[in-house]
């Protein structure tokens, strides 16, 4: 599959970023939600990564 350039860029405030990071560490946050939050954080931090690279980063 050919990786395409991303159409949307993820951006949020530092407060929102801190909230998302706290959710990844919370004991009562479901693993599915933690995985989604990690994808969002990784996408925002490294906007030039392809979806496949993000998936590899999250799974390792």
Order of alpha helices (4+ residues) and beta strands (2+ residues): alpha-alpha-alpha
